[in-house]
Amino acid sequence: MTIPDVLLVRLVASFVAGFAIVTIVTALADRFGEGPAGFVGGIPSTGPVGLLSIGLAQSTTAAIQATTLFPLAFSVTFAFLLFYTIPERMKFQVRMPVALAIWFLASVAVAIWGPDDFALSLAVSIVVSLVVLFARSKVQTRKIERVASEFNWLRMMLRGALGGTVVVAVAILSLVSGPLVGGVFAAAPAIWSSSLYVTYRAQGIEFSRSLTKGFMQTAILTVIPYAVAARYFFSVFGIWLGTLLAYVVIAPLAYLAWRLANRKTAG
């Protein structure tokens, strides 16, 4: 497979991943509320696609190199969710751009000044993630019951297309950068921003704010462990099998995240 073919496959895979996850997250939000939706939205999806694509387009070594800053970049992405949630009274049209701007500036800082040592990146990411998760736990959101709506295929397709397009845009951004920077932007909040926009439109701002807790809980339990497992398995088993085994490793953690996401608690 030539490099142009690999890049095309990456863009298609990115669109499909974004389309599928945003469609599922928003459909679950409509049908069951924020618990299941928050869980699905936090499971590793576009990040693994990005790492896999780097490995196919460049080399296994490049994919391993991309995992160096991935945990730290992802922990910085939690700041996007935190700053989206914090303002109690703020219009979505202001809330979302501010949160994205904070994420972008922090991610650029990671790409420029982030450590080239994986162990240090991992340690800092764990500390940052726990601090942000603690801060999020102090932000109370009202328990909002979902607004019942009839299933509509066109609406689902449009939601999925939005998510896929956003993820492809991020993929293109990472394609024009090197492996390290590509690993940073593989952690971009494409799925989260798309899902929050759609749920805001369908269920209101308070409901979309409540989703961020589930996103954080699931992601901190699964995404960073996925990056650790992928880094090791890529070097031993290669890109494809390494990706599969990394998902197998995080399966028990995903189950724990599911249990947490479906607890009947507010906030």
C-alpha positions in Angstrom: 0.0 0.0 0.0 1.5 3.4 -1.0 1.6 6.4 1.3 -1.2 8.2 -0.5 -3.4 5.1 -0.1 -2.5 4.9 3.6 -3.4 8.6 4.1 -6.7 8.1 2.3 -7.5 5.1 4.5 -6.6 7.2 7.6 -9.0 10.0 6.6 -11.8 7.5 5.8 -11.2 5.6 9.1 -11.2 8.9 11.0 -14.5 10.0 9.4 -16.1 6.6 10.1 -14.8 6.6 13.8 -16.1 10.2 14.3 -19.4 9.4 12.6 -20.0 6.2 14.6 -19.0 7.5 18.0 -20.9 10.8 17.8 -24.0 9.1 16.5 -23.9 6.5 19.3 -23.2 9.0 22.0 -26.0 11.4 21.0 -28.4 8.5 20.4 -27.7 7.1 23.9 -28.1 10.6 25.4 -31.5 10.9 23.7 -32.6 7.5 24.8 -31.0 6.7 28.1 -29.5 10.0 29.5 -25.9 11.1 30.3 -24.6 7.9 32.0 -24.3 5.5 28.9 -23.5 8.5 26.6 -20.7 9.7 28.9 -19.2 6.2 29.0 -19.2 5.7 25.2 -17.8 9.1 24.6 -14.8 8.4 26.9 -13.7 5.1 25.4 -10.5 5.4 23.2 -11.6 5.9 19.6 -10.0 8.6 17.5 -6.7 8.5 19.4 -6.1 4.8 18.5 -7.1 5.6 14.9 -4.5 8.4 14.8 -1.7 6.2 16.3 -2.6 3.4 14.0 -2.5 5.7 11.0 0.9 7.1 12.0 2.2 3.6 12.1 0.9 2.7 8.7 1.9 5.9 7.0 5.3 6.2 8.5 6.6 3.3 10.7 6.0 1.4 13.9 8.8 3.4 15.4 7.0 6.6 14.5 3.8 5.3 16.2 5.7 4.4 19.3 7.3 7.9 19.3 3.8 9.4 18.9 2.7 7.8 22.2 5.4 9.7 24.1 3.4 12.9 24.5 -0.1 11.3 24.0 -0.9 10.7 27.7 0.1 14.3 28.6 -1.7 15.7 25.6 -4.8 13.8 26.6 -4.7 15.0 30.2 -4.5 18.5 28.9 -7.6 17.8 26.8 -9.5 17.2 30.1 -9.0 21.0 30.7 -11.3 21.5 27.7 -14.1 19.6 29.5 -13.4 21.4 32.8 -13.6 24.9 31.3 -16.6 23.9 29.3 -18.4 22.9 32.5 -17.3 25.5 35.0 -19.3 28.6 33.9 -22.8 28.1 35.4 -24.3 30.8 33.2 -22.7 31.3 29.9 -24.0 30.9 26.4 -22.8 27.9 24.4 -21.5 30.3 21.6 -19.0 31.7 24.2 -18.5 28.6 26.3 -17.3 26.3 23.5 -14.9 28.6 21.8 -13.2 29.6 25.1 -12.8 25.9 26.1 -11.4 25.0 22.7 -9.0 28.0 22.8 -7.7 26.9 26.2 -7.2 23.3 24.9 -5.4 24.5 21.8 -3.0 26.8 23.6 -2.2 24.1 26.2 -1.7 21.5 23.4 0.6 23.8 21.5 2.6 24.2 24.8 2.8 20.5 25.2 3.9 20.0 21.6 6.7 22.7 22.0 7.9 22.1 25.5 6.6 18.6 26.4 9.1 16.1 27.7 10.6 13.6 25.3 10.7 11.0 28.1 7.6 8.7 28.1 7.8 8.0 31.9 7.9 11.7 32.7 5.0 12.4 30.3 3.0 9.6 31.9 3.7 10.7 35.4 2.7 14.3 34.7 -0.4 13.2 32.8 -1.6 11.2 35.8 -1.1 14.2 38.1 -2.8 16.6 35.7 -5.7 14.2 35.1 -6.4 13.6 38.8 -6.2 17.4 39.6 -8.7 18.2 36.8 -11.0 15.3 37.7 -11.0 16.5 41.3 -11.8 20.1 40.2 -14.6 18.7 38.0 -16.0 16.9 41.0 -16.4 20.2 42.8 -18.5 21.7 40.0 -22.1 20.7 40.5 -24.5 20.3 37.6 -28.2 19.9 38.0 -29.7 16.5 37.2 -31.5 17.1 34.0 -33.9 14.5 32.6 -33.5 13.9 28.9 -36.1 15.4 26.6 -37.9 12.5 24.8 -37.6 12.6 21.1 -38.6 10.3 18.2 -35.8 8.5 16.4 -35.0 10.3 13.1 -32.6 8.8 10.6 -31.8 12.1 8.9 -31.0 13.7 12.2 -28.7 10.8 13.2 -26.9 11.0 9.9 -26.3 14.8 10.2 -25.0 14.4 13.7 -22.6 11.6 12.6 -21.5 13.6 9.6 -20.6 16.6 11.9 -18.6 14.3 14.1 -16.8 12.7 11.2 -16.0 16.0 9.6 -14.5 17.4 12.8 -12.4 14.2 13.3 -11.1 14.4 9.7 -10.1 18.0 10.2 -8.0 17.0 13.3 -6.5 14.1 11.3 -5.4 16.4 8.6 -3.8 18.7 11.2 -1.8 15.8 12.6 -0.9 14.6 9.1 1.1 17.7 8.4 3.1 17.5 11.6 5.7 15.0 12.8 5.1 12.0 15.0 5.4 13.8 18.3 3.1 16.7 17.4 0.8 14.2 15.7 0.5 12.3 19.0 -0.5 15.6 20.6 -3.3 16.3 18.2 -4.4 12.7 18.2 -5.8 13.6 21.6 -7.8 16.5 20.3 -11.4 16.7 21.7 -13.1 16.1 18.3 -15.6 13.6 19.6 -16.3 15.5 22.8 -16.8 18.9 21.2 -19.1 17.4 18.5 -21.1 15.4 21.1 -21.4 18.4 23.4 -22.7 20.6 20.5 -25.3 18.0 19.4 -26.5 17.3 22.9 -26.7 21.1 23.6 -28.9 21.5 20.6 -31.1 18.5 21.5 -31.2 18.6 25.2 -29.9 22.0 26.4 -26.8 23.4 27.9 -27.2 21.9 31.4 -27.6 18.4 30.0 -24.4 18.8 27.8 -22.5 20.1 30.9 -23.5 16.9 32.8 -21.9 14.7 30.1 -18.4 16.0 30.9 -18.2 14.0 34.1 -18.8 10.7 32.4 -16.3 11.6 29.6 -13.6 12.3 32.2 -14.2 9.3 34.3 -14.2 6.8 31.4 -11.2 8.5 29.6 -9.0 8.7 32.7 -9.6 5.0 33.3 -9.1 3.8 29.7 -7.3 6.2 27.4 -4.0 6.7 29.4 -3.8 2.9 30.1 -4.4 2.3 26.4 -1.5 4.5 25.5 0.8 2.6 27.9 -0.3 -0.7 26.5 -0.1 0.4 22.9 3.4 1.7 23.3 4.6 -1.7 24.6 2.5 -3.9 22.2 3.5 -1.9 19.1 7.1 -2.7 19.7 6.5 -6.4 20.4 3.6 -7.3 18.1 3.3 -4.5 15.5 0.6 -2.0 14.8 -2.5 -4.1 14.1 -2.1 -6.8 16.8 -0.7 -4.2 19.2 -3.9 -2.1 18.8 -6.1 -5.1 19.4 -4.2 -6.2 22.5 -4.2 -2.7 23.9 -8.1 -2.8 23.8 -8.1 -6.2 25.5 -5.9 -4.8 28.3 -8.3 -1.9 29.1 -11.5 -4.1 28.9 -11.7 -4.5 32.7 -11.1 -0.8 33.2 -13.8 -0.1 30.7 -16.2 -2.3 32.7 -15.4 -0.3 35.8 -16.0 2.9 33.9 -19.4 1.6 32.8 -20.4 0.9 36.4 -19.3 4.3 37.5 -21.1 6.0 34.6 -24.4 4.4 35.4 -24.5 5.2 39.1 -27.6 7.2 39.9 -25.7 10.3 41.1 -26.0 13.9 40.2 -23.1 16.2 39.2 
